[in-house]
């Protein structure tokens, strides 16, 4: 898929003799193919949020706007509901009008799939309204494509789309991905926004440090998910599994990679990438495009961190960079003073820590939350920690006055062991 798959769709083989391959299509040609499909299928892209909301009600009714808004609020809080997929693909017209808002990754996702050649058979797990399945079928008329989704409503919309496009090489099955067996193998398995959308804990799991969690999440047998198991079961030995997931931080990505590696599908750091998705309502976000197959070794914590830094973007990686700063160097950070806060906001309970730390002459004022915020507020390599006490007190008092704060207490050295990131030692998953 190329060294930076999301950057231009450059060439690199996927899989072996039967595996799908990425073509040498350049970015302009890929975008043209996707735009032509959007036009043919009647899928709408909006210039901005105002245009989206102004057009939605006349096309689909006032109730649809309310449903889309509620779904996006749940997603922002890391929560999902069983019927979320039907919010934007309950029927063909609704899917056309809402896809770039409710599923803003779709255009970029199709751009990746546009570069696939030599495809014999592919299965789309959690296909929703069938957009990716139909796109693969249109781009590869010689291939047989199957789309699977638990929602009969979404499957009906997918079948309508295939019929409208005159596609005869794609079929859709209403079934739960958990335990599904098509009775055959495929050289390409794909899924997008399925794993993280169906498991609330992916977002709701409260972690003080992504770095501290990596060895546990990547340990053999630690992570399990039916989606990875079903993907592995349907993949030929030299096939490739491509997934695009809403893993909000490095720990979420490690959980997903660990689940795949637990079923023998190993993360390929040479062809995976981070894609920047600019949602018409949600703004820019970064999603990991994970390429996994059996023809490489499992990825360990250090490998994953190095990959994430290599494909990183400063606009989105401030939390990770703060963790890397805290984990660098030798020795243990000592707590000078600190406060832990318990808070509740938007029906979401979380914790925050403000810690003044020292290590020899070095000092740092560190702030972290279980919502994924990590920030080095002040730092000195040799000036000592006392200079930051006034700033610490101002920050502590400011946070304590916030309406969302329910309680607070003095931090302890035990808290430091949990909150402050530690250096990852050695390679491998353990």
C-alpha positions, -999 to +999 in steps of 0.1 A: +000+000+000+029+023+001+049+037+030+022+063+037-010+046+026-032+075+034-010+100+018-013+090-019-022+054-025+013+045-037+021+010-045+030-019-023+018-055-024-008-067+001-007-104+008+009-130-014-002-148-046-039-145-038-038-113-018-052-081-031-027-055-043-027-018-043-023-002-077+000+027-087-030+051-089-020+086-078-041+106-053-059+126-080-070+095-098-082+079-066-102+110-056-117+112-091-129+075-088-144+082-054-161+114-065-175+097-096-190+070-074-205+095-050-221+113-079-234+080-094-248+068-061-262+103-052-242+106-020-240+142-008-209+160+005-215+193+023-193+224+024-200+230+060-223+224+090-247+252+081-253+237+046-258+203+061-285+213+086-302+236+061-306+208+035-313+179+059-349+188+070-363+195+035-349+162+022-355+139+051-378+156+077-372+174+110-371+142+130-340+130+111-320+161+122-329+154+158-318+118+155-285+127+139-278+153+165-284+128+194-263+102+178-233+126+174-237+136+211-235+099+221-205+094+199-187+124+214-192+109+249-178+076+237-212+059+238-232+041+212-267+026+208-277-005+189-297+015+163-271+041+156-263+027+121-300+031+112-299+068+120-282+075+087-290+044+066-326+037+074-334+043+038-315+052+006-324+089+007-314+093+043-281+076+036-274+099+007-281+130+027-264+122+060-234+101+052-207+128+053-219+139+087-228+106+104-200+086+088-174+113+078-147+087+073-165+073+042-149+094+015-113+087+028-121+051+033-132+047-003-101+064-014-081+036+002-102+009-013-099+026-047-063+015-049-070-022-046-064-043-077-063-081-084-093-086-061-110-120-064-133-119-034-139-095-004-162-094+026-173-062+043-180-069+080-205-044+095-212-030+061-241-007+072-259+007+042-234-010+018-215+020+005-180+004+007-193-030-005-209-014-035-178+007-042-156-024-042-180-041-065-181-012-089-143-009-090-137-046-093-165-061-115-146-094-117-146-098-079-173-112-057-182-090-028-203-098+003-215-073+029-227-084+063-245-063+089-266-071+120-293-045+110-319-058+085-329-022+079-293-013+068-291-044+047-323-034+029-308+000+021-276-017+009-296-040-015-314-009-028-281+008-035-267-022-053-299-024-074-299+013-082-262+010-093-269-021-114-243-042-095-246-079-099-214-090-081-223-079-046-247-096-021-258-086+014-265-107+044-283-097+076-264-114+104-244-106+135-207-106+129-202-126+161-201-162+149-209-154+113-195-179+088-199-173+051-185-208+043-156-195+023-125-174+025-116-141+010-084-124-001-096-091+014-116-085+046-126-049+055-145-031+082-149+005+092-162+020+125-174-014+137-153-025+166-152+009+185-188+016+176-201-016+192-180-017+223-186+012+247-157+003+269-132+012+241-140+048+248-154+046+283-124+027+298-107+052+321-069+053+317-044+077+333-017+067+308-017+051+274+020+042+277+014+023+309-014+003+294+004-008+262+022-039+275-010-053+290-031-046+260-006-062+236+000-092+258-009-126+242-045-135+250-053-102+267-078-088+242-107-106+225-133-094+201-157-113+177-149-089+149-112-099+148-121-136+151-146-134+122-121-115+101-094-141+107-118-170+100-127-156+066-092-146+054-070-167+031-036-174+045-020-147+025-049-123+026-052-089+042-076-074+068-081-036+064-099-018+092-105+019+100-115+025+136-123+053+160-094+045+184-091+079+202-057+073+217-027+050+216-042+027+242-074+023+222-053+014+191-032-011+212-064-028+223-076-032+187-041-044+175-039-068+205-073-082+197-063-089+161-029-104+171-047-127+195-063-144+165-031-145+144-036-112+124-005-091+130-003-054+126+019-043+096+036-011+106+050-006+070+016-002+053-007+010+081-013+047+085-032+074+103-059+091+082-071+127+089-109+128+086-125+163+084-161+158+096-186+183+084-201+185+119-173+171+141-142+187+126-109+170+120-100+137+137-073+111+132-083+074+127-059+045+124-060+025+092-048-009+103-035-034+078-031-069+094-022-103+080-004-135+090+028-128+071+045-107+097+055-109+134+034-095+163+039-059+171+052-050+206+047-018+227+079-001+215+071-009+178+036+005+182+049+037+198+075+042+172+050+037+144+025+061+160+052+088+163+063+082+127+028+088+113+019+114+139+005+149+136+013+176+162-022+189+160-036+156+174-007+141+193-002+165+222-013+140+248+010+114+235+039+138+233+033+149+269+034+112+280+067+107+261+082+137+278+072+123+313+085+088+304+119+100+291+150+100+312+161+078+340+149+076+376+115+079+393+095+110+396+089+120+432+057+137+444+062+171+459+025+179+461-006+171+442-044+169+440-068+144+426-103+156+415-134+136+409-157+152+383-190+147+364-199+164+332-225+155+305-235+124+324-199+113+323-178+106+355-141+111+353-110+119+373-082+145+370-048+148+386-026+179+391+009+168+402+041+188+411+069+164+406+107+164+410+135+141+399+169+154+411+170+191+401+144+186+373+108+195+379+075+192+361+039+203+368+018+175+351-019+174+345-038+144+333-074+131+332-090+097+326-107+113+296-073+113+278-060+148+285-023+148+293-003+180+295+031+192+310+021+226+323+056+237+334+090+221+332+126+229+343+156+207+338+176+221+367+157+249+385+139+228+411+102+224+418+097+252+443+094+278+415+062+261+403+044+260+436+025+293+430+014+280+396+003+247+411-018+265+438-035+287+411-043+257+390-055+237+420-078+265+431-091+271+396-099+234+390-115+231+424-140+259+416-152+242+385-189+233+386-181+198+373-158+189+403-176+167+428-147+162+453-109+163+456-082+149+478-044+151+482-025+129+459-002+102+472+029+084+459+007+055+449-013+078+427+020+089+410+026+052+401-007+050+383-010+085+367+026+093+355+037+074+323+067+051+326+092+042+300+085+011+280+114-013+285+123-039+259+105-052+228+077-076+223+042-077+237+049-083+273 
